[in-house]
């Protein structure tokens, strides 16, 4: 059994959580241009309004959401259902990144990272799943990271949160494929955003948010589960996963100069 893609986005009801900047903002603008009805969520309402200003009023909704708050996610979802009668695609892009290594490990930062990057998507999925299961239709797309493939420097909290997302998406796919619901696991490499601007090292194969958006929307349309990019970087990291640990750590120490 192969999961379904989306043949076109025109008229599709899309909820983007994390739409105020970076990949989420670029996806929102692209989907609006393609004629989708886009519900825009994040904590920064003023930035969502700027995006909405470029679209007809009936094509967008602004739904303020803090992904660590169950009630805000559920309220936002109910407002979307009331306005548009359903949802075709949940695109969860929101995430936090704070560089952490063992010599500056902070448990509070780790807890906040896990809450936003793992429990946040889980809260959103919990909100939309009952209706999707009832209708036996819909798409769930979650942006993780190639940092979830294996342990990398400065990702002592971020990496584990994204590794858990991979497991979560794999299990969702297994459970939901027979129910007619498509799951898309999105694993970007380095994308030029506010988050990666914190990095003080050279980022290989760095791409723009617009390039990432093209990969994401193309993968969703094709019905792909594993959407990873840029392939020259993400494919290399996938290869590293199968190596014995001594060789893996030698390569990381040799090529990652941080």
MARMARLO-421034 format. One record per residue (C-alpha): residue in three letters; x, y, z. Coordinates in steps of 0.25 Angstrom, whole numbers, padded with zeros to 4 digits. Example, Ala and Ser with C-alpha at 12.3 -4.5 7.8 and 13.67 -1.06 7.14 Angstrom:
% MARMARLO-421034
<rec><rest>ALA</rest><c1>0049</c1><c2>-0018</c2><c3>0031</c3></rec>
<rec><rest>SER</rest><c1>0055</c1><c2>-0004</c2><c3>0029</c3></rec>
//
This chain:
% MARMARLO-421034
<rec><rest>UNK</rest><c1>0000</c1><c2>0000</c2><c3>0000</c3></rec>
<rec><rest>UNK</rest><c1>0005</c1><c2>0014</c2><c3>-0004</c3></rec>
<rec><rest>UNK</rest><c1>0001</c1><c2>0026</c2><c3>0003</c3></rec>
<rec><rest>UNK</rest><c1>-0006</c1><c2>0037</c2><c3>-0005</c3></rec>
<rec><rest>UNK</rest><c1>0000</c1><c2>0051</c2><c3>-0009</c3></rec>
<rec><rest>UNK</rest><c1>-0007</c1><c2>0064</c2><c3>-0011</c3></rec>
<rec><rest>UNK</rest><c1>-0009</c1><c2>0066</c2><c3>-0026</c3></rec>
<rec><rest>UNK</rest><c1>-0011</c1><c2>0081</c2><c3>-0024</c3></rec>
<rec><rest>UNK</rest><c1>-0012</c1><c2>0091</c2><c3>-0013</c3></rec>
<rec><rest>UNK</rest><c1>-0022</c1><c2>0100</c2><c3>-0019</c3></rec>
<rec><rest>UNK</rest><c1>-0034</c1><c2>0101</c2><c3>-0009</c3></rec>
<rec><rest>UNK</rest><c1>-0027</c1><c2>0091</c2><c3>0001</c3></rec>
<rec><rest>UNK</rest><c1>-0028</c1><c2>0095</c2><c3>0016</c3></rec>
<rec><rest>UNK</rest><c1>-0014</c1><c2>0096</c2><c3>0022</c3></rec>
<rec><rest>UNK</rest><c1>-0011</c1><c2>0098</c2><c3>0036</c3></rec>
<rec><rest>UNK</rest><c1>0004</c1><c2>0103</c2><c3>0038</c3></rec>
<rec><rest>UNK</rest><c1>0009</c1><c2>0103</c2><c3>0052</c3></rec>
<rec><rest>UNK</rest><c1>0022</c1><c2>0111</c2><c3>0052</c3></rec>
<rec><rest>UNK</rest><c1>0018</c1><c2>0121</c2><c3>0041</c3></rec>
<rec><rest>UNK</rest><c1>0024</c1><c2>0134</c2><c3>0046</c3></rec>
<rec><rest>UNK</rest><c1>0038</c1><c2>0132</c2><c3>0040</c3></rec>
<rec><rest>UNK</rest><c1>0048</c1><c2>0123</c2><c3>0033</c3></rec>
<rec><rest>UNK</rest><c1>0043</c1><c2>0110</c2><c3>0026</c3></rec>
<rec><rest>UNK</rest><c1>0029</c1><c2>0112</c2><c3>0032</c3></rec>
<rec><rest>UNK</rest><c1>0028</c1><c2>0126</c2><c3>0026</c3></rec>
<rec><rest>UNK</rest><c1>0033</c1><c2>0122</c2><c3>0013</c3></rec>
<rec><rest>UNK</rest><c1>0023</c1><c2>0110</c2><c3>0012</c3></rec>
<rec><rest>UNK</rest><c1>0012</c1><c2>0119</c2><c3>0016</c3></rec>
<rec><rest>UNK</rest><c1>0015</c1><c2>0129</c2><c3>0005</c3></rec>
<rec><rest>UNK</rest><c1>0017</c1><c2>0118</c2><c3>-0005</c3></rec>
<rec><rest>UNK</rest><c1>0004</c1><c2>0111</c2><c3>-0002</c3></rec>
<rec><rest>UNK</rest><c1>-0004</c1><c2>0124</c2><c3>-0002</c3></rec>
<rec><rest>UNK</rest><c1>0002</c1><c2>0127</c2><c3>-0016</c3></rec>
<rec><rest>UNK</rest><c1>-0003</c1><c2>0113</c2><c3>-0020</c3></rec>
<rec><rest>UNK</rest><c1>-0017</c1><c2>0116</c2><c3>-0015</c3></rec>
<rec><rest>UNK</rest><c1>-0018</c1><c2>0108</c2><c3>-0002</c3></rec>
<rec><rest>UNK</rest><c1>-0026</c1><c2>0113</c2><c3>0010</c3></rec>
<rec><rest>UNK</rest><c1>-0015</c1><c2>0115</c2><c3>0020</c3></rec>
<rec><rest>UNK</rest><c1>-0017</c1><c2>0116</c2><c3>0035</c3></rec>
<rec><rest>UNK</rest><c1>-0005</c1><c2>0123</c2><c3>0041</c3></rec>
<rec><rest>UNK</rest><c1>0000</c1><c2>0120</c2><c3>0055</c3></rec>
<rec><rest>UNK</rest><c1>0011</c1><c2>0124</c2><c3>0064</c3></rec>
<rec><rest>UNK</rest><c1>0013</c1><c2>0132</c2><c3>0076</c3></rec>
<rec><rest>UNK</rest><c1>0017</c1><c2>0145</c2><c3>0068</c3></rec>
<rec><rest>UNK</rest><c1>0004</c1><c2>0150</c2><c3>0063</c3></rec>
<rec><rest>UNK</rest><c1>0009</c1><c2>0163</c2><c3>0057</c3></rec>
<rec><rest>UNK</rest><c1>0018</c1><c2>0154</c2><c3>0048</c3></rec>
<rec><rest>UNK</rest><c1>0006</c1><c2>0146</c2><c3>0044</c3></rec>
<rec><rest>UNK</rest><c1>-0002</c1><c2>0158</c2><c3>0040</c3></rec>
<rec><rest>UNK</rest><c1>0009</c1><c2>0163</c2><c3>0031</c3></rec>
<rec><rest>UNK</rest><c1>0008</c1><c2>0149</c2><c3>0023</c3></rec>
<rec><rest>UNK</rest><c1>-0007</c1><c2>0150</c2><c3>0023</c3></rec>
<rec><rest>UNK</rest><c1>-0007</c1><c2>0164</c2><c3>0017</c3></rec>
<rec><rest>UNK</rest><c1>-0002</c1><c2>0158</c2><c3>0004</c3></rec>
<rec><rest>UNK</rest><c1>-0014</c1><c2>0149</c2><c3>0002</c3></rec>
<rec><rest>UNK</rest><c1>-0029</c1><c2>0151</c2><c3>0001</c3></rec>
<rec><rest>UNK</rest><c1>-0036</c1><c2>0152</c2><c3>0015</c3></rec>
<rec><rest>UNK</rest><c1>-0044</c1><c2>0139</c2><c3>0012</c3></rec>
<rec><rest>UNK</rest><c1>-0031</c1><c2>0131</c2><c3>0009</c3></rec>
<rec><rest>UNK</rest><c1>-0024</c1><c2>0132</c2><c3>0022</c3></rec>
<rec><rest>UNK</rest><c1>-0027</c1><c2>0131</c2><c3>0037</c3></rec>
<rec><rest>UNK</rest><c1>-0018</c1><c2>0136</c2><c3>0048</c3></rec>
<rec><rest>UNK</rest><c1>-0018</c1><c2>0126</c2><c3>0060</c3></rec>
<rec><rest>UNK</rest><c1>-0008</c1><c2>0130</c2><c3>0071</c3></rec>
<rec><rest>UNK</rest><c1>-0002</c1><c2>0117</c2><c3>0077</c3></rec>
<rec><rest>UNK</rest><c1>0008</c1><c2>0114</c2><c3>0087</c3></rec>
<rec><rest>UNK</rest><c1>0012</c1><c2>0099</c2><c3>0084</c3></rec>
<rec><rest>UNK</rest><c1>0015</c1><c2>0096</c2><c3>0099</c3></rec>
<rec><rest>UNK</rest><c1>0000</c1><c2>0100</c2><c3>0103</c3></rec>
<rec><rest>UNK</rest><c1>-0010</c1><c2>0089</c2><c3>0100</c3></rec>
<rec><rest>UNK</rest><c1>-0022</c1><c2>0098</c2><c3>0101</c3></rec>
<rec><rest>UNK</rest><c1>-0016</c1><c2>0108</c2><c3>0091</c3></rec>
<rec><rest>UNK</rest><c1>-0014</c1><c2>0097</c2><c3>0080</c3></rec>
<rec><rest>UNK</rest><c1>-0028</c1><c2>0092</c2><c3>0083</c3></rec>
<rec><rest>UNK</rest><c1>-0035</c1><c2>0105</c2><c3>0082</c3></rec>
<rec><rest>UNK</rest><c1>-0027</c1><c2>0109</c2><c3>0069</c3></rec>
<rec><rest>UNK</rest><c1>-0032</c1><c2>0096</c2><c3>0063</c3></rec>
<rec><rest>UNK</rest><c1>-0046</c1><c2>0098</c2><c3>0067</c3></rec>
<rec><rest>UNK</rest><c1>-0046</c1><c2>0112</c2><c3>0061</c3></rec>
<rec><rest>UNK</rest><c1>-0040</c1><c2>0106</c2><c3>0048</c3></rec>
<rec><rest>UNK</rest><c1>-0051</c1><c2>0095</c2><c3>0047</c3></rec>
<rec><rest>UNK</rest><c1>-0062</c1><c2>0105</c2><c3>0050</c3></rec>
<rec><rest>UNK</rest><c1>-0057</c1><c2>0115</c2><c3>0039</c3></rec>
<rec><rest>UNK</rest><c1>-0054</c1><c2>0104</c2><c3>0028</c3></rec>
<rec><rest>UNK</rest><c1>-0061</c1><c2>0092</c2><c3>0032</c3></rec>
<rec><rest>UNK</rest><c1>-0048</c1><c2>0083</c2><c3>0032</c3></rec>
<rec><rest>UNK</rest><c1>-0033</c1><c2>0081</c2><c3>0030</c3></rec>
<rec><rest>UNK</rest><c1>-0026</c1><c2>0075</c2><c3>0019</c3></rec>
<rec><rest>UNK</rest><c1>-0012</c1><c2>0077</c2><c3>0023</c3></rec>
<rec><rest>UNK</rest><c1>-0005</c1><c2>0079</c2><c3>0037</c3></rec>
<rec><rest>UNK</rest><c1>0009</c1><c2>0085</c2><c3>0034</c3></rec>
<rec><rest>UNK</rest><c1>0017</c1><c2>0086</c2><c3>0047</c3></rec>
<rec><rest>UNK</rest><c1>0029</c1><c2>0094</c2><c3>0046</c3></rec>
<rec><rest>UNK</rest><c1>0031</c1><c2>0101</c2><c3>0059</c3></rec>
<rec><rest>UNK</rest><c1>0043</c1><c2>0097</c2><c3>0067</c3></rec>
<rec><rest>UNK</rest><c1>0054</c1><c2>0103</c2><c3>0076</c3></rec>
<rec><rest>UNK</rest><c1>0069</c1><c2>0102</c2><c3>0075</c3></rec>
<rec><rest>UNK</rest><c1>0079</c1><c2>0105</c2><c3>0086</c3></rec>
<rec><rest>UNK</rest><c1>0093</c1><c2>0100</c2><c3>0084</c3></rec>
<rec><rest>UNK</rest><c1>0097</c1><c2>0091</c2><c3>0095</c3></rec>
<rec><rest>UNK</rest><c1>0110</c1><c2>0083</c2><c3>0098</c3></rec>
<rec><rest>UNK</rest><c1>0113</c1><c2>0075</c2><c3>0111</c3></rec>
<rec><rest>UNK</rest><c1>0121</c1><c2>0086</c2><c3>0117</c3></rec>
<rec><rest>UNK</rest><c1>0109</c1><c2>0096</c2><c3>0117</c3></rec>
<rec><rest>UNK</rest><c1>0098</c1><c2>0086</c2><c3>0118</c3></rec>
<rec><rest>UNK</rest><c1>0086</c1><c2>0092</c2><c3>0125</c3></rec>
<rec><rest>UNK</rest><c1>0074</c1><c2>0083</c2><c3>0128</c3></rec>
<rec><rest>UNK</rest><c1>0064</c1><c2>0095</c2><c3>0128</c3></rec>
<rec><rest>UNK</rest><c1>0068</c1><c2>0098</c2><c3>0113</c3></rec>
<rec><rest>UNK</rest><c1>0067</c1><c2>0083</c2><c3>0110</c3></rec>
<rec><rest>UNK</rest><c1>0053</c1><c2>0082</c2><c3>0116</c3></rec>
<rec><rest>UNK</rest><c1>0048</c1><c2>0094</c2><c3>0108</c3></rec>
<rec><rest>UNK</rest><c1>0054</c1><c2>0088</c2><c3>0095</c3></rec>
<rec><rest>UNK</rest><c1>0047</c1><c2>0075</c2><c3>0097</c3></rec>
<rec><rest>UNK</rest><c1>0034</c1><c2>0082</c2><c3>0101</c3></rec>
<rec><rest>UNK</rest><c1>0034</c1><c2>0090</c2><c3>0088</c3></rec>
<rec><rest>UNK</rest><c1>0040</c1><c2>0080</c2><c3>0078</c3></rec>
<rec><rest>UNK</rest><c1>0034</c1><c2>0067</c2><c3>0082</c3></rec>
<rec><rest>UNK</rest><c1>0022</c1><c2>0069</c2><c3>0091</c3></rec>
<rec><rest>UNK</rest><c1>0018</c1><c2>0081</c2><c3>0082</c3></rec>
<rec><rest>UNK</rest><c1>0016</c1><c2>0073</c2><c3>0070</c3></rec>
<rec><rest>UNK</rest><c1>0009</c1><c2>0062</c2><c3>0078</c3></rec>
<rec><rest>UNK</rest><c1>-0001</c1><c2>0072</c2><c3>0083</c3></rec>
<rec><rest>UNK</rest><c1>-0004</c1><c2>0077</c2><c3>0069</c3></rec>
<rec><rest>UNK</rest><c1>-0005</c1><c2>0062</c2><c3>0064</c3></rec>
<rec><rest>UNK</rest><c1>-0014</c1><c2>0059</c2><c3>0076</c3></rec>
<rec><rest>UNK</rest><c1>-0023</c1><c2>0071</c2><c3>0072</c3></rec>
<rec><rest>UNK</rest><c1>-0025</c1><c2>0067</c2><c3>0057</c3></rec>
<rec><rest>UNK</rest><c1>-0025</c1><c2>0052</c2><c3>0058</c3></rec>
<rec><rest>UNK</rest><c1>-0039</c1><c2>0049</c2><c3>0062</c3></rec>
<rec><rest>UNK</rest><c1>-0046</c1><c2>0056</c2><c3>0051</c3></rec>
<rec><rest>UNK</rest><c1>-0036</c1><c2>0051</c2><c3>0041</c3></rec>
<rec><rest>UNK</rest><c1>-0038</c1><c2>0037</c2><c3>0046</c3></rec>
<rec><rest>UNK</rest><c1>-0053</c1><c2>0039</c2><c3>0045</c3></rec>
<rec><rest>UNK</rest><c1>-0052</c1><c2>0044</c2><c3>0030</c3></rec>
<rec><rest>UNK</rest><c1>-0041</c1><c2>0034</c2><c3>0027</c3></rec>
<rec><rest>UNK</rest><c1>-0033</c1><c2>0045</c2><c3>0020</c3></rec>
<rec><rest>UNK</rest><c1>-0023</c1><c2>0056</c2><c3>0022</c3></rec>
<rec><rest>UNK</rest><c1>-0008</c1><c2>0059</c2><c3>0023</c3></rec>
<rec><rest>UNK</rest><c1>0001</c1><c2>0061</c2><c3>0035</c3></rec>
<rec><rest>UNK</rest><c1>0015</c1><c2>0067</c2><c3>0032</c3></rec>
<rec><rest>UNK</rest><c1>0025</c1><c2>0069</c2><c3>0043</c3></rec>
<rec><rest>UNK</rest><c1>0038</c1><c2>0076</c2><c3>0041</c3></rec>
<rec><rest>UNK</rest><c1>0049</c1><c2>0069</c2><c3>0048</c3></rec>
<rec><rest>UNK</rest><c1>0064</c1><c2>0070</c2><c3>0045</c3></rec>
<rec><rest>UNK</rest><c1>0076</c1><c2>0062</c2><c3>0040</c3></rec>
<rec><rest>UNK</rest><c1>0081</c1><c2>0065</c2><c3>0054</c3></rec>
<rec><rest>UNK</rest><c1>0072</c1><c2>0054</c2><c3>0058</c3></rec>
<rec><rest>UNK</rest><c1>0079</c1><c2>0043</c2><c3>0050</c3></rec>
<rec><rest>UNK</rest><c1>0091</c1><c2>0042</c2><c3>0060</c3></rec>
<rec><rest>UNK</rest><c1>0098</c1><c2>0049</c2><c3>0071</c3></rec>
<rec><rest>UNK</rest><c1>0105</c1><c2>0062</c2><c3>0066</c3></rec>
<rec><rest>UNK</rest><c1>0113</c1><c2>0073</c2><c3>0073</c3></rec>
<rec><rest>UNK</rest><c1>0105</c1><c2>0085</c2><c3>0080</c3></rec>
<rec><rest>UNK</rest><c1>0092</c1><c2>0077</c2><c3>0079</c3></rec>
<rec><rest>UNK</rest><c1>0091</c1><c2>0071</c2><c3>0093</c3></rec>
<rec><rest>UNK</rest><c1>0076</c1><c2>0074</c2><c3>0094</c3></rec>
<rec><rest>UNK</rest><c1>0072</c1><c2>0078</c2><c3>0080</c3></rec>
<rec><rest>UNK</rest><c1>0077</c1><c2>0065</c2><c3>0074</c3></rec>
<rec><rest>UNK</rest><c1>0070</c1><c2>0056</c2><c3>0084</c3></rec>
<rec><rest>UNK</rest><c1>0057</c1><c2>0064</c2><c3>0081</c3></rec>
<rec><rest>UNK</rest><c1>0058</c1><c2>0062</c2><c3>0066</c3></rec>
<rec><rest>UNK</rest><c1>0062</c1><c2>0047</c2><c3>0068</c3></rec>
<rec><rest>UNK</rest><c1>0049</c1><c2>0045</c2><c3>0075</c3></rec>
<rec><rest>UNK</rest><c1>0041</c1><c2>0052</c2><c3>0064</c3></rec>
<rec><rest>UNK</rest><c1>0047</c1><c2>0041</c2><c3>0054</c3></rec>
<rec><rest>UNK</rest><c1>0042</c1><c2>0030</c2><c3>0063</c3></rec>
<rec><rest>UNK</rest><c1>0028</c1><c2>0037</c2><c3>0065</c3></rec>
<rec><rest>UNK</rest><c1>0027</c1><c2>0039</c2><c3>0050</c3></rec>
<rec><rest>UNK</rest><c1>0030</c1><c2>0025</c2><c3>0047</c3></rec>
<rec><rest>UNK</rest><c1>0020</c1><c2>0019</c2><c3>0056</c3></rec>
<rec><rest>UNK</rest><c1>0010</c1><c2>0029</c2><c3>0052</c3></rec>
<rec><rest>UNK</rest><c1>0012</c1><c2>0025</c2><c3>0037</c3></rec>
<rec><rest>UNK</rest><c1>0011</c1><c2>0010</c2><c3>0041</c3></rec>
<rec><rest>UNK</rest><c1>-0002</c1><c2>0013</c2><c3>0049</c3></rec>
<rec><rest>UNK</rest><c1>-0009</c1><c2>0022</c2><c3>0039</c3></rec>
<rec><rest>UNK</rest><c1>-0006</c1><c2>0017</c2><c3>0025</c3></rec>
<rec><rest>UNK</rest><c1>-0017</c1><c2>0007</c2><c3>0026</c3></rec>
<rec><rest>UNK</rest><c1>-0026</c1><c2>0018</c2><c3>0031</c3></rec>
<rec><rest>UNK</rest><c1>-0024</c1><c2>0026</c2><c3>0018</c3></rec>
<rec><rest>UNK</rest><c1>-0016</c1><c2>0037</c2><c3>0025</c3></rec>
<rec><rest>UNK</rest><c1>-0003</c1><c2>0041</c2><c3>0020</c3></rec>
<rec><rest>UNK</rest><c1>0009</c1><c2>0044</c2><c3>0028</c3></rec>
<rec><rest>UNK</rest><c1>0021</c1><c2>0052</c2><c3>0023</c3></rec>
<rec><rest>UNK</rest><c1>0034</c1><c2>0052</c2><c3>0032</c3></rec>
<rec><rest>UNK</rest><c1>0042</c1><c2>0065</c2><c3>0027</c3></rec>
<rec><rest>UNK</rest><c1>0057</c1><c2>0065</c2><c3>0031</c3></rec>
<rec><rest>UNK</rest><c1>0065</c1><c2>0077</c2><c3>0026</c3></rec>
<rec><rest>UNK</rest><c1>0079</c1><c2>0080</c2><c3>0026</c3></rec>
<rec><rest>UNK</rest><c1>0085</c1><c2>0094</c2><c3>0029</c3></rec>
<rec><rest>UNK</rest><c1>0075</c1><c2>0104</c2><c3>0025</c3></rec>
<rec><rest>UNK</rest><c1>0077</c1><c2>0119</c2><c3>0026</c3></rec>
<rec><rest>UNK</rest><c1>0068</c1><c2>0123</c2><c3>0037</c3></rec>
<rec><rest>UNK</rest><c1>0068</c1><c2>0131</c2><c3>0050</c3></rec>
<rec><rest>UNK</rest><c1>0071</c1><c2>0118</c2><c3>0057</c3></rec>
<rec><rest>UNK</rest><c1>0083</c1><c2>0114</c2><c3>0049</c3></rec>
<rec><rest>UNK</rest><c1>0088</c1><c2>0129</c2><c3>0050</c3></rec>
<rec><rest>UNK</rest><c1>0093</c1><c2>0125</c2><c3>0064</c3></rec>
<rec><rest>UNK</rest><c1>0103</c1><c2>0115</c2><c3>0059</c3></rec>
<rec><rest>UNK</rest><c1>0117</c1><c2>0120</c2><c3>0059</c3></rec>
<rec><rest>UNK</rest><c1>0123</c1><c2>0109</c2><c3>0050</c3></rec>
<rec><rest>UNK</rest><c1>0122</c1><c2>0107</c2><c3>0035</c3></rec>
<rec><rest>UNK</rest><c1>0109</c1><c2>0100</c2><c3>0031</c3></rec>
<rec><rest>UNK</rest><c1>0111</c1><c2>0090</c2><c3>0019</c3></rec>
<rec><rest>UNK</rest><c1>0101</c1><c2>0090</c2><c3>0008</c3></rec>
<rec><rest>UNK</rest><c1>0094</c1><c2>0102</c2><c3>0014</c3></rec>
<rec><rest>UNK</rest><c1>0081</c1><c2>0105</c2><c3>0006</c3></rec>
<rec><rest>UNK</rest><c1>0070</c1><c2>0116</c2><c3>0007</c3></rec>
<rec><rest>UNK</rest><c1>0056</c1><c2>0115</c2><c3>0013</c3></rec>
<rec><rest>UNK</rest><c1>0050</c1><c2>0116</c2><c3>-0001</c3></rec>
<rec><rest>UNK</rest><c1>0059</c1><c2>0104</c2><c3>-0006</c3></rec>
<rec><rest>UNK</rest><c1>0054</c1><c2>0096</c2><c3>0006</c3></rec>
<rec><rest>UNK</rest><c1>0040</c1><c2>0100</c2><c3>0003</c3></rec>
<rec><rest>UNK</rest><c1>0041</c1><c2>0094</c2><c3>-0011</c3></rec>
<rec><rest>UNK</rest><c1>0046</c1><c2>0081</c2><c3>-0006</c3></rec>
<rec><rest>UNK</rest><c1>0035</c1><c2>0080</c2><c3>0005</c3></rec>
<rec><rest>UNK</rest><c1>0023</c1><c2>0083</c2><c3>-0004</c3></rec>
<rec><rest>UNK</rest><c1>0028</c1><c2>0074</c2><c3>-0015</c3></rec>
<rec><rest>UNK</rest><c1>0030</c1><c2>0063</c2><c3>-0006</c3></rec>
<rec><rest>UNK</rest><c1>0016</c1><c2>0064</c2><c3>0000</c3></rec>
<rec><rest>UNK</rest><c1>0010</c1><c2>0065</c2><c3>-0014</c3></rec>
<rec><rest>UNK</rest><c1>0017</c1><c2>0052</c2><c3>-0018</c3></rec>
<rec><rest>UNK</rest><c1>0012</c1><c2>0045</c2><c3>-0005</c3></rec>
<rec><rest>UNK</rest><c1>0027</c1><c2>0043</c2><c3>0000</c3></rec>
<rec><rest>UNK</rest><c1>0028</c1><c2>0039</c2><c3>0015</c3></rec>
<rec><rest>UNK</rest><c1>0043</c1><c2>0042</c2><c3>0016</c3></rec>
<rec><rest>UNK</rest><c1>0046</c1><c2>0056</c2><c3>0011</c3></rec>
<rec><rest>UNK</rest><c1>0060</c1><c2>0059</c2><c3>0013</c3></rec>
<rec><rest>UNK</rest><c1>0069</c1><c2>0070</c2><c3>0007</c3></rec>
<rec><rest>UNK</rest><c1>0078</c1><c2>0075</c2><c3>0002</c3></rec>
<rec><rest>UNK</rest><c1>0081</c1><c2>0060</c2><c3>-0003</c3></rec>
<rec><rest>UNK</rest><c1>0096</c1><c2>0063</c2><c3>-0004</c3></rec>
<rec><rest>UNK</rest><c1>0097</c1><c2>0065</c2><c3>0011</c3></rec>
<rec><rest>UNK</rest><c1>0085</c1><c2>0057</c2><c3>0017</c3></rec>
<rec><rest>UNK</rest><c1>0089</c1><c2>0045</c2><c3>0008</c3></rec>
<rec><rest>UNK</rest><c1>0103</c1><c2>0046</c2><c3>0014</c3></rec>
<rec><rest>UNK</rest><c1>0097</c1><c2>0046</c2><c3>0028</c3></rec>
<rec><rest>UNK</rest><c1>0088</c1><c2>0035</c2><c3>0025</c3></rec>
<rec><rest>UNK</rest><c1>0101</c1><c2>0027</c2><c3>0021</c3></rec>
<rec><rest>UNK</rest><c1>0108</c1><c2>0030</c2><c3>0034</c3></rec>
<rec><rest>UNK</rest><c1>0097</c1><c2>0024</c2><c3>0042</c3></rec>
<rec><rest>UNK</rest><c1>0100</c1><c2>0010</c2><c3>0037</c3></rec>
<rec><rest>UNK</rest><c1>0115</c1><c2>0011</c2><c3>0040</c3></rec>
<rec><rest>UNK</rest><c1>0121</c1><c2>0005</c2><c3>0053</c3></rec>
<rec><rest>UNK</rest><c1>0123</c1><c2>0015</c2><c3>0064</c3></rec>
<rec><rest>UNK</rest><c1>0138</c1><c2>0016</c2><c3>0064</c3></rec>
<rec><rest>UNK</rest><c1>0138</c1><c2>0020</c2><c3>0049</c3></rec>
<rec><rest>UNK</rest><c1>0125</c1><c2>0029</c2><c3>0051</c3></rec>
<rec><rest>UNK</rest><c1>0132</c1><c2>0037</c2><c3>0062</c3></rec>
<rec><rest>UNK</rest><c1>0145</c1><c2>0037</c2><c3>0055</c3></rec>
<rec><rest>UNK</rest><c1>0138</c1><c2>0044</c2><c3>0043</c3></rec>
<rec><rest>UNK</rest><c1>0130</c1><c2>0053</c2><c3>0051</c3></rec>
<rec><rest>UNK</rest><c1>0143</c1><c2>0058</c2><c3>0058</c3></rec>
<rec><rest>UNK</rest><c1>0151</c1><c2>0059</c2><c3>0045</c3></rec>
<rec><rest>UNK</rest><c1>0140</c1><c2>0067</c2><c3>0037</c3></rec>
<rec><rest>UNK</rest><c1>0132</c1><c2>0075</c2><c3>0047</c3></rec>
<rec><rest>UNK</rest><c1>0141</c1><c2>0086</c2><c3>0052</c3></rec>
<rec><rest>UNK</rest><c1>0134</c1><c2>0091</c2><c3>0064</c3></rec>
//
